[in-house]
Amino acid sequence: MESTDMTQGTSQRLREAYEALMSRAPGAAFPRARGLYFNKYPLHQGESEPDLRLYVVDEQLKETIQPAEEGNASHRLVTLTSRPGALAIVHWQRADAPTAEQVKTYLSVTWGLDPDRLNQQPLEAPWFRDGGHQIRLTAPSDLVWRKSSLLTLPG
């Protein structure tokens, strides 16, 4: 039994991109590989070579284990919940910062987000492996991905 769940409130486009990114990410048992994956792959936005790209930063993972609902004593329901600690807008392969208007348009048109509701913090350090200038954003609080799986304990 597997299921995924995204909470409501964040734009549909951002939810779908986050879900797609998470479905391809290395397993939580491989934190180093998972971290490198998030540094390398942005949220898919449909353009082939966009000037601005959006990345997940500082993923927050929580795992819960509880008895399965069907009552079998050897079954547990394991749920992994992921939230981005932040998001990063990267001015791809450019050391200069994008203009405030570029960022505003990017967030509102591409992702359906209200730029005025997101705390934006430009960083001096370039994105991973000099990928470009980065601006950190507070992630929408309801950008959450969950995956549940049935675990059978040895009997």
C-alpha positions in Angstrom: 0.0 0.0 0.0 1.5 3.3 -1.1 0.0 6.8 -1.2 1.1 10.3 -1.6 -0.6 13.4 -0.3 0.0 17.1 -0.9 -1.8 19.6 1.3 -4.0 22.4 -0.1 -3.1 26.1 -0.3 0.1 26.3 -2.4 -0.3 26.8 -6.1 -1.2 23.6 -8.0 1.8 24.1 -10.3 4.2 24.3 -7.3 2.6 21.3 -5.6 2.9 19.2 -8.8 6.5 20.2 -9.3 7.4 19.4 -5.7 5.6 16.0 -5.9 7.5 15.2 -9.2 10.8 16.1 -7.7 10.2 14.1 -4.5 9.0 11.0 -6.5 12.4 10.8 -8.2 14.6 11.7 -5.2 16.9 9.1 -3.7 15.5 7.4 -0.6 15.6 9.1 2.8 18.0 6.3 3.9 20.6 8.0 1.6 20.8 11.6 3.0 24.0 12.5 1.1 22.7 11.4 -2.3 19.4 13.0 -1.5 21.1 16.4 -0.7 23.2 16.3 -3.9 20.0 15.5 -5.9 18.3 18.6 -4.5 21.4 20.7 -5.3 21.5 19.5 -8.9 17.8 19.3 -9.9 15.4 22.3 -9.7 11.6 22.1 -9.5 10.4 21.4 -13.1 8.9 24.5 -14.6 8.4 23.4 -18.2 10.9 25.7 -19.9 14.0 24.1 -21.6 16.6 26.7 -20.5 15.1 29.2 -18.0 17.1 32.1 -16.6 15.7 31.6 -13.2 15.3 28.2 -11.5 13.7 27.2 -8.2 15.4 24.7 -5.9 14.5 22.9 -2.6 16.8 23.8 0.3 17.2 22.3 3.7 14.6 19.5 3.4 12.9 18.7 6.7 12.0 15.0 6.9 9.9 13.3 9.5 9.2 9.6 9.7 6.3 8.1 11.7 5.5 4.4 12.3 2.1 3.3 13.6 0.0 0.1 13.6 -1.7 -0.6 10.3 -5.5 0.0 10.3 -6.4 -3.5 9.2 -5.3 -4.8 12.6 -2.6 -7.3 11.6 0.0 -7.2 14.5 2.9 -7.6 12.1 1.9 -4.7 9.8 3.0 -1.1 10.4 2.2 2.0 8.4 5.3 4.0 7.8 4.8 7.6 6.7 7.6 9.9 5.4 6.7 13.6 5.5 8.9 16.1 3.6 8.9 19.9 3.7 11.4 22.3 2.2 13.2 24.3 4.9 13.5 27.0 2.2 13.5 27.5 -1.5 16.3 29.1 -3.6 15.8 31.1 -6.8 19.0 30.8 -8.8 19.9 33.2 -11.6 21.2 30.3 -13.7 24.9 30.6 -14.6 24.9 34.3 -13.8 26.8 35.9 -10.9 24.6 39.0 -10.9 21.3 39.2 -9.1 18.1 39.2 -11.1 16.1 42.4 -11.0 13.3 42.7 -8.4 10.8 42.7 -11.3 12.3 39.5 -12.8 11.9 37.8 -9.4 8.4 39.1 -8.9 7.3 38.0 -12.3 9.0 34.6 -12.0 7.3 33.9 -8.7 3.8 35.1 -9.7 3.6 33.9 -13.3 5.7 30.6 -13.2 4.7 29.5 -9.7 1.5 31.3 -8.8 3.0 32.7 -5.6 2.6 36.1 -4.1 6.2 37.5 -3.9 5.1 40.0 -1.2 4.3 37.1 1.2 7.7 35.4 0.8 10.7 36.6 2.8 13.5 37.0 0.2 17.1 36.9 1.3 19.9 37.4 -1.3 23.0 35.4 -0.5 26.6 36.3 -1.2 27.6 32.6 -1.9 26.6 31.3 -5.4 24.4 28.3 -5.7 25.9 24.8 -5.7 29.1 24.6 -7.8 28.9 28.2 -8.9 25.5 27.6 -10.5 24.6 31.3 -10.2 23.4 34.0 -7.8 20.8 32.8 -5.3 18.0 34.3 -3.4 16.6 32.3 -0.5 12.8 32.3 0.1 10.6 31.1 2.9 8.8 28.0 1.6 5.0 28.1 1.8 4.1 26.4 5.0 1.7 24.1 3.3 4.2 22.8 0.8 4.2 19.2 2.2 4.7 15.8 0.6 3.8 12.6 2.3 4.4 9.0 1.3 3.0 6.0 3.2 4.0 2.4 2.8 3.0 -0.8 4.5 5.8 -2.5 6.4 5.5 -6.2 7.4 7.6 -7.1 10.4 9.2 -10.6 10.5 7.0 -13.0 12.4 
